Amino acid sequence: MTGRRAFIHDALSCAGHIALATATLPLLSRRAWAAPRGARVVAEEPFARLEAVGDGVWALVSTPLSGDMTTVANGGIIAGRSGVLVIEGLMTVAGARWLGEQARQLTGRWPTHLVCTHYHSDHVNGLAGYAGGEGHVLTHLTAASRDLATRNTPPDPVRASALSTASLIDPAAPTTLDLGGRRVRLVPRLGHTASDVTIELDDPAVTFCGDLVWNAMFPNYVDARPSALATNVRALLRPGAVRYIPGHGPVAAASDVARYLDMLGEVEVAARDAVARGIASADAAKAFKFSSGIGEWAMFSPAFLPRAFEAWKRELAPGG
């Protein structure tokens, strides 16, 4: 994909609007996103930081509002005795290479497994960066994500090979990945796209949410089915002190996910009302205001809120 088609695709992905927001988002919001929340930072670059969130588990928190789009999406590293899992192919080959190198420094070995939570460009474009290390890295994703990633990303023979030889995640039931003394659940879900995956651990209690969850940032509804999004986010919540790694934004606690659900709920109420009254999505979005209890949500593009209303309109239409 080149030229205009590539631009249009990136503009529709999470990355495109984050890039647009870099120059316009208030400095205070940028600082709040970049500030560590009590976790131990083991590596940091202008584009991302790596936080320890448990024994042998690290969260990659991307900070693209610096203007550096090397990674864009969040990701992570999970280490076992016999395997090392990295999460997300990220936006660029350089970003994936950086995360692979961090995995090697922290665990003593190159990644053996990669999971992509969905097909959007900031989660798969750079996966070729994991090739050329010490041994083969096995990519895991759903067949739907593989097919859409193959169709919608710029041609790259290394990425194409990784996708064509990927281990396909069962779309109907969780898959367990044994890293040696550490079992990781790959859970098929949907809502942000028609085929999402979360990565879940019990010890430590950590969930990598993909783009089902955005923390303090309004999500991209470009491929969303809104009711499924809310349902699957609720299903992520577990008892106890779980750390939730969102697709974008700082590491979250259950209270942050609950606030996110409240925000999704306010959008749903307003969107359903707009559809019932025949109000255009753009006009409904223009009139919409979050309640004071929801707090602030970074809005990466003026298109994001109308897109959310339009997604609800599609779902609520007859046959939607």
C-alpha positions as CSV (number, residue, x, y, z in Angstrom):
1,M,0.0,0.0,0.0
2,T,1.6,3.3,-1.0
3,G,0.7,7.0,-1.6
4,R,-2.9,8.0,-1.0
5,R,-4.1,4.5,0.1
6,A,-1.4,4.3,2.8
7,F,-2.2,7.7,4.1
8,I,-5.9,6.9,4.3
9,H,-5.3,3.7,6.1
10,D,-3.0,5.3,8.6
11,A,-5.4,8.1,9.1
12,L,-8.1,5.5,10.0
13,S,-5.8,3.6,12.4
14,C,-5.1,4.6,15.9
15,A,-1.8,6.1,14.9
16,G,-3.1,8.6,12.4
17,H,-5.0,10.7,14.9
18,I,-2.4,10.4,17.6
19,A,0.0,12.1,15.1
20,L,-2.6,14.8,14.5
21,A,-2.9,15.5,18.2
22,T,0.7,15.9,19.0
23,A,0.8,19.7,18.3
24,T,-2.6,20.5,19.7
25,L,-3.1,18.4,22.9
26,P,-2.5,20.6,26.0
27,L,0.9,20.3,27.6
28,L,-0.6,19.3,30.9
29,S,-2.4,16.3,29.2
30,R,0.9,15.2,27.5
31,R,2.7,15.4,30.8
32,A,0.0,13.4,32.6
33,W,0.3,10.6,30.0
34,A,4.0,10.5,30.2
35,A,4.3,10.5,34.0
36,P,5.1,7.0,35.5
37,R,2.4,6.0,38.1
38,G,4.6,4.5,40.8
39,A,6.0,1.7,38.7
40,R,9.7,1.0,38.3
41,V,10.9,2.3,34.9
42,V,13.6,0.0,33.5
43,A,14.1,1.7,30.1
44,E,13.0,5.0,28.6
45,E,13.2,6.7,25.2
46,P,11.3,9.7,23.7
47,F,8.8,7.3,22.2
48,A,8.1,4.9,25.1
49,R,9.0,3.7,28.5
50,L,9.2,0.1,29.9
51,E,7.7,-0.4,33.4
52,A,8.1,-3.4,35.6
53,V,4.5,-4.5,36.6
54,G,5.4,-7.9,38.2
55,D,8.1,-10.5,38.4
56,G,9.2,-11.1,34.8
57,V,6.5,-8.9,33.4
58,W,7.0,-5.5,31.8
59,A,4.6,-3.0,30.2
60,L,5.6,-0.9,27.2
61,V,3.9,2.4,27.6
62,S,4.2,4.4,24.3
63,T,4.5,8.2,24.5
64,P,3.9,9.3,20.9
65,L,2.7,12.8,22.0
66,S,6.4,13.6,22.1
67,G,6.1,13.6,18.4
68,D,8.0,10.3,18.0
69,M,5.9,7.6,16.4
70,T,8.4,4.7,16.8
71,T,6.0,2.5,18.8
72,V,2.6,4.4,19.2
73,A,0.7,1.5,20.8
74,N,1.4,0.0,24.1
75,G,2.8,-3.6,24.4
76,G,4.9,-5.6,26.8
77,I,7.2,-8.5,27.7
78,I,6.3,-11.7,29.6
79,A,9.2,-14.1,30.6
80,G,9.1,-17.7,31.5
81,R,11.8,-20.3,32.0
82,S,11.7,-21.6,28.4
83,G,10.1,-18.7,26.5
84,V,9.8,-15.0,26.2
85,L,6.6,-13.4,24.9
86,V,6.5,-9.9,23.4
87,I,3.1,-8.2,22.9
88,E,2.4,-6.2,19.7
89,G,4.2,-5.7,16.5
90,L,4.1,-1.9,17.1
91,M,4.2,0.8,14.5
92,T,7.7,0.5,13.1
93,V,10.4,-2.1,12.6
94,A,12.6,0.1,14.8
95,G,10.1,0.0,17.6
96,A,9.8,-3.8,17.5
97,R,13.5,-4.2,17.4
98,W,13.9,-1.9,20.4
99,L,11.3,-4.0,22.4
100,G,13.1,-7.2,21.3
101,E,16.4,-5.9,22.5
102,Q,14.9,-4.9,25.8
103,A,13.5,-8.4,26.2
104,R,17.0,-9.8,25.6
105,Q,18.6,-7.4,28.1
106,L,16.0,-8.2,30.8
107,T,15.6,-11.9,30.3
108,G,18.9,-13.0,28.7
109,R,17.2,-14.2,25.5
110,W,15.5,-13.0,22.4
111,P,11.7,-13.3,22.2
112,T,10.3,-16.7,21.2
113,H,6.7,-15.6,20.9
114,L,4.8,-12.6,19.7
115,V,1.1,-11.8,20.1
116,C,-0.7,-9.1,18.1
117,T,-4.0,-8.1,19.7
118,H,-5.6,-6.9,16.5
119,Y,-4.7,-5.9,12.9
120,H,-4.5,-2.0,13.1
121,S,-1.2,-0.6,11.7
122,D,0.2,0.5,15.1
123,H,0.0,-3.1,16.3
124,V,1.4,-5.0,13.3
125,N,3.4,-2.7,11.0
126,G,6.7,-3.3,12.7
127,L,6.6,-7.0,13.5
128,A,9.5,-7.7,11.1
129,G,11.7,-6.0,13.7
130,Y,11.6,-9.2,15.7
131,A,13.1,-11.2,12.9
132,G,16.9,-11.7,12.7
133,G,17.3,-12.2,16.4
134,E,18.4,-15.4,18.0
135,G,16.0,-18.0,16.8
136,H,12.5,-18.0,15.3
137,V,9.8,-15.8,16.8
138,L,6.4,-17.4,16.5
139,T,3.6,-14.9,15.8
140,H,0.2,-15.5,17.4
141,L,-3.0,-13.8,16.2
142,T,-6.5,-14.6,15.0
143,A,-7.1,-15.6,11.4
144,A,-9.2,-12.5,10.9
145,S,-6.4,-10.2,12.2
146,R,-3.9,-12.1,10.0
147,D,-6.0,-11.6,6.9
148,L,-6.7,-7.9,7.5
149,A,-3.1,-7.2,8.4
150,T,-1.9,-8.9,5.3
151,R,-4.4,-6.9,3.2
152,N,-4.1,-3.5,4.8
153,T,-0.4,-3.0,5.6
154,P,2.3,-1.9,3.3
155,P,4.1,-4.9,1.6
156,D,7.1,-6.3,3.5
157,P,8.4,-9.8,2.8
158,V,9.5,-10.4,6.3
159,R,6.3,-9.3,7.9
160,A,4.4,-11.3,5.2
161,S,6.3,-14.4,6.1
162,A,5.6,-13.9,9.8
163,L,1.9,-13.5,9.1
164,S,1.7,-16.5,6.8
165,T,3.4,-18.8,9.2
166,A,1.6,-17.5,12.3
167,S,0.0,-19.7,14.9
168,L,-3.7,-18.9,14.7
169,I,-5.6,-18.2,18.0
170,D,-8.9,-20.0,18.4
171,P,-11.6,-17.3,18.0
172,A,-14.0,-19.2,20.2
173,A,-12.1,-20.1,23.3
174,P,-9.0,-19.1,25.3
175,T,-5.6,-20.5,24.3
176,T,-3.0,-21.2,26.9
177,L,0.6,-20.5,26.1
178,D,3.2,-22.2,28.3
179,L,6.4,-20.2,28.6
180,G,7.9,-22.6,31.2
181,G,6.6,-22.2,34.7
182,R,4.3,-19.4,33.5
183,R,1.1,-20.0,31.7
184,V,-0.4,-17.1,29.7
185,R,-4.1,-17.0,28.5
186,L,-4.8,-15.6,25.0
187,V,-8.4,-14.7,25.2
188,P,-10.4,-14.0,22.0
189,R,-12.7,-10.9,22.3
190,L,-14.3,-8.3,20.1
191,G,-15.5,-4.7,20.2
192,H,-12.6,-2.5,19.1
193,T,-12.5,-4.7,16.0
194,A,-14.3,-7.8,15.0
195,S,-11.4,-9.9,16.3
196,D,-9.5,-8.7,19.4
197,V,-7.3,-10.7,21.8
198,T,-6.3,-10.0,25.4
199,I,-3.3,-11.5,27.2
200,E,-4.0,-12.4,30.8
201,L,-1.9,-13.6,33.7
202,D,-2.9,-14.7,37.2
203,D,0.5,-14.4,38.9
204,P,1.2,-11.6,38.8
205,A,-2.4,-10.4,38.1
206,V,-1.9,-8.5,34.8
207,T,-4.1,-8.1,31.8
208,F,-2.8,-6.7,28.5
209,C,-6.1,-5.2,27.0
210,G,-5.1,-4.2,23.5
211,D,-7.3,-1.4,22.3
212,L,-10.4,-2.6,24.1
213,V,-9.2,-0.2,26.8
214,W,-7.8,3.3,26.4
215,N,-6.8,5.0,29.6
216,A,-7.6,8.8,29.8
217,M,-7.9,8.9,26.1
218,F,-11.0,8.6,23.9
219,P,-10.9,5.4,21.8
220,N,-11.0,5.0,18.1
221,Y,-14.3,3.6,17.0
222,V,-13.3,3.2,13.3
223,D,-14.0,-0.6,13.3
224,A,-15.9,-0.8,16.6
225,R,-19.1,-2.5,17.5
226,P,-20.0,-0.3,20.5
227,S,-22.2,-2.7,22.5
228,A,-19.6,-5.5,22.1
229,L,-16.9,-3.1,23.2
230,A,-18.5,-2.3,26.5
231,T,-19.5,-5.9,27.1
232,N,-15.9,-7.2,26.5
233,V,-14.4,-4.4,28.6
234,R,-16.7,-5.4,31.5
235,A,-15.6,-9.0,31.1
236,L,-12.0,-8.0,31.6
237,L,-12.5,-6.9,35.1
238,R,-11.3,-9.4,37.7
239,P,-11.3,-9.2,41.5
240,G,-8.1,-8.2,43.3
241,A,-5.3,-5.8,42.5
242,V,-5.0,-6.4,38.8
243,R,-2.8,-4.2,36.6
244,Y,-4.5,-3.4,33.3
245,I,-2.2,-2.4,30.4
246,P,-4.4,-0.4,27.9
247,G,-3.7,-0.2,24.2
248,H,-2.9,3.5,24.7
249,G,-2.3,5.5,27.8
250,P,-0.7,4.8,31.2
251,V,-1.0,1.5,33.1
252,A,-4.5,1.3,34.6
253,A,-6.1,0.0,37.8
254,A,-9.7,-1.3,38.0
255,S,-10.9,2.2,39.0
256,D,-9.5,3.5,35.7
257,V,-11.2,0.8,33.7
258,A,-14.5,1.6,35.6
259,R,-14.2,5.3,34.7
260,Y,-13.6,4.2,31.1
261,L,-16.8,2.1,31.2
262,D,-18.7,5.1,32.6
263,M,-17.4,7.2,29.7
264,L,-18.5,4.6,27.2
265,G,-21.9,4.5,28.8
266,E,-22.4,8.3,28.6
267,V,-21.6,8.1,24.8
268,E,-24.0,5.3,24.4
269,V,-26.9,7.2,26.1
270,A,-26.3,10.2,24.0
271,A,-25.9,8.2,20.8
272,R,-29.1,6.2,21.3
273,D,-30.9,9.5,22.0
274,A,-29.5,11.0,18.8
275,V,-30.6,8.0,16.7
276,A,-34.1,8.0,18.2
277,R,-34.5,11.7,17.4
278,G,-32.9,11.5,14.0
279,I,-30.0,13.8,14.8
280,A,-27.0,13.6,12.6
281,S,-23.9,12.0,14.2
282,A,-21.8,15.2,13.6
283,D,-24.4,17.4,15.2
284,A,-24.9,15.0,18.2
285,A,-21.2,14.9,18.8
286,K,-20.8,18.6,18.6
287,A,-23.5,19.0,21.3
288,F,-22.2,16.3,23.5
289,K,-20.4,17.1,26.8
290,F,-19.0,14.6,29.3
291,S,-20.4,14.9,32.9
292,S,-18.1,16.3,35.5
293,G,-17.8,12.9,37.2
294,I,-16.1,11.4,34.1
295,G,-13.2,13.8,34.2
296,E,-11.0,14.7,31.2
297,W,-10.4,12.6,28.2
298,A,-7.8,13.4,25.6
299,M,-9.3,13.7,22.2
300,F,-6.8,13.0,19.5
301,S,-8.9,14.2,16.6
302,P,-12.2,16.1,16.1
303,A,-13.2,13.0,14.1
304,F,-13.1,10.6,17.1
305,L,-16.4,11.7,18.8
306,P,-18.5,11.9,15.6
307,R,-17.0,8.5,14.6
308,A,-18.3,7.0,17.9
309,F,-21.8,8.4,17.3
310,E,-21.7,7.0,13.7
311,A,-20.6,3.6,15.0
312,W,-23.7,3.5,17.3
313,K,-25.9,4.7,14.4
314,R,-24.7,1.7,12.3
315,E,-25.3,-0.7,15.1
316,L,-28.7,0.6,15.9
317,A,-29.9,0.6,12.2
318,P,-32.2,-2.2,11.1
319,G,-30.0,-5.2,10.4
320,G,-27.0,-3.5,12.0
